[in-house]
């Protein structure tokens, strides 16, 4: 690179820093949600169902709406709840509205037939969709169907629940942030050192590849399992480390003005400065194939792609690196199950004068005469209830927010249409939940998650699967994620003695089930139930190969299709992770465009469509959203609070 080019890049960098500083400090700034450390010693786990029900199943009625609201949040997923908590920390009264009867989106538990699962069961009374009132659903099974085990076709399943979360070690900023959201009441259990096991081929036919906690242990263990591949493993480690260190650019891109982002991108400066940007256009398959010819090692490098839902040839290596890095320091599971996340965030919102209410399907976002968001319309029975607030936050996803909740004149705005053209729907999925008689120890269930693939070439088997007909797909499911919540949770045996659970997930195309999308709940018909059962049966055959001794211990099995997601979390096409996380999603201008501010004044987005997928991504969306509303970088506020706490703790030890 010539001298003038270097000087030009430096000049652009200086301009970027100056603009960012002005953007950060100029103008009125809101209060600091991290002004004080809110953590306190964890209280004993509350297991009383009546007490928990008062928090987790509050039903909407107009008289429960607080007066003088400061903000309304649509959707009670972690992105919506976290944004509400952060605003509550500065005294804002926030109302969170959830279409379902149980609060928390993908972050809560349900009990059925004496078993608890980390996703929701819909055997409760039917509710309408968050975004329009269509009664979509999965239907009920036919009791006359011959089944080798009890199959309960339930109305609702959330396949993308909490299975494990990374970067929660005690010294991490991420752990500090999560503790602040819950007053330190949410405790986490570290999954044993082997947190993931990769099975290639039929379970039992070959030894599983083990993925272990700790940066050194993770890669050293791979070297032990793949002798002679040390150079490839070291290079993979270096690439993951380098890309992850360049992640800072994601936050920067969402804060800088879009014209400046475009200028920096076209100059090539971002690719020069950030390995994340430099590698974002290279696919996982491309990078991994360049490192080694060992098919099993390629699979070990790529196996975690279901956590963002894109096959290796279509996924960005930059996104993949973030997920690999996320678990290198360990994997954690919430003690008491994922419902504890919701149980300890709602009281924070209520303490500030807000509320979180279920069975409150939002029909539309209300705009005033100047086109500003000013409230929402909620369906209560046959009536519509209008609720007003100066700030509206949507955790319903970009498609639902823009295509369903906005009035036509707002939907037609060029900025809205431009954003929609940049977004595509992610893939759907199929889930199965299994209740077992016997403790996890008695049944030999492991806390480690199992990723099972039918062959070494992960991309090839997924391509073949997606191009199959529905019947072919059900007979040849190439990938399963199998996990045991009961084996991960140290409180489980105390709460559910003599019982255990498994949760199983695979990908599934929406088109395979689309013909029943307009059928009402319980009335999708025998053909739908037969199709669903064919997937469940095929999945359970593989489960029994992994755990052959549990076959006669099964007491409960239920399955959910992409239509389940469509109904209960209003995923337009039953997608797991909102917008597709393909390579286009992580290009510079796409990252910059996915920000909480919208073309509608006073309307903000939160959740995974603002940042990235999963629990951590949805939380990042909430932090970005709150920063935009308060006009301050609350990440810096949290870092400063953490430094003060660490300094104070250090003085106390002296």
Beta strands, then each sheet from edge to edge (+ up, - down):
strand 1: 71-74
strand 2: 94-97
strand 3: 110-112
strand 4: 115-117
strand 5: 165-166
strand 6: 188-190
strand 7: 194-200
strand 8: 209-212
strand 9: 331-334
strand 10: 355-357
strand 11: 362-367
strand 12: 373-380
strand 13: 383-388
strand 14: 392-394
strand 15: 428-437
strand 16: 449-453
strand 17: 479-483
strand 18: 499-508
strand 19: 554-560
strand 20: 603-605
sheet 1: 10+ 2+ 1+ 14+ 20+
sheet 2: 3+ 4-
sheet 3: 5+ 9- 6+
sheet 4: 8+ 7- 16- 17+ 18- 15+ 19-
sheet 5: 11+ 12- 13+
end
